[in-house]
């Protein structure tokens, strides 16, 4: 069986009308059923996303997927209309490449103006028989970035999969491609979260440097544990802070101790606040309430020395009383504030950026895994 992609070119006059018609679930289901009933078609998937109408098919040898798919679309949605010059095409590994590139927002319709297609058009705009169909087009810097269109395409694929399952047009070949797309979506999400945490960590260090004249020998108190707190702590350690203290869950205490932090008890958190310059909060801890009453006592003990508190907890966690920000000597920022500070800046070093896999690297990894698994 041959795996093929046939798409409707967004620059063709009929695209808008076809795209609007396929906003209707019934129309998509009927088209999937109609495609699956065509001679030589064993599997069919109808994917409709912003700026995109694509059909993925599994075909018997010798079947012309381009003509079969576009004829089915015309019969269902535009009777009497020829769509011969309205599409683009890819098959085999190139079709899978195009699918994965769409998930990663790296295909032509995510990163460049829509291409003029045609009967001889490929997914990359080259000749249909050139072997270049479906080659990805990376972002100008070659890295690619995940964006809102990742979610749009991933949502469209999940919807298309459910509709194909309901009409029985989903088989092993399309399922394998969708599994690869789903795994890539997960890896892209992980990379985006990691990149966001690294960016916020570097922003936190820059901000701390503005609060204090220098960061060397500054004492850092870690309250709780999460990924963002760990990233900020690593970034501060790289700047030569004096030391770390930790109060939090037992399972995280051993890790903190192994990294050189002094582990304290919840009962002793107040005394640690007296000596800390920077406090990183990850979660609410039983018996530790960062409120005005506690901070009044802390500020008296500090005798005018400022304290920077970064609330790195999840939104809505309420680990700190926001009113302490009005107290003299307290600088309180949360993760949302750090994101505002990070906008329009590039605080991560080239080395830090290299540690987070780019979308194009994750795409290539996903494609290699798919090819190995399918023995293509």
Number of C-alpha atoms within 10 A of each C-alpha: 16 17 22 24 28 25 24 26 27 22 16 17 10 15 18 17 11 17 18 10 15 21 12 10 13 12 14 21 21 16 23 28 21 18 28 25 15 15 11 19 22 20 26 32 30 28 23 23 18 12 15 20 20 20 23 26 33 27 22 15 11 9 15 12 26 22 15 18 27 22 20 20 22 16 14 15 16 16 11 9 12 13 20 15 16 21 29 28 32 29 25 16 19 24 24 26 27 25 25 29 29 24 29 31 28 29 23 22 20 22 17 13 10 17 19 17 24 20 16 16 22 30 30 25 20 19 17 19 12 8 13 16 26 28 23 25 20 21 18 9 7 13 13 19 19 19 14 8 17 21 16 16 24 20 16 19 22 14 16 22 20 15 23 23 15 12 14 15 25 23 16 10 16 22 15 14 20 19 12 20 27 17 13 24 23 12 18 24 15 14 20 19 15 18 19 15 20 26 25 27 26 23 24 27 21 16 15 20 15 11 15 15 8 13 20 16 12 17 18 26 26 26 26 22 22 15 15 24 24 19 19 23 21 15 19 26 17 11 15 13 19 13 17 23 21 26 26 24 15 11 9 14 19 12 11 21 14 9 10 12 19 16 18 17 12 17 12 11 21 17 13 22 24 18 17 23 22 25 23 24 26 23 21 17 16 9 9 18 16 21 14 17 10 14 19 14 14 19 19 11 14 17 10 11 15 17 23 21 24 24 26 27 23 15 11 6 12 13 21 22 12 15 10 20 16 11 13 13 17 17 17 20 17 19 19 14 14 20 16 12 15 20 11 8 10 11 19 17 11 9 8 13 14 10 12 17 18 20 26 23 14 19 27 16 12 19 22 14 13 20 12 9 10 11 7 9
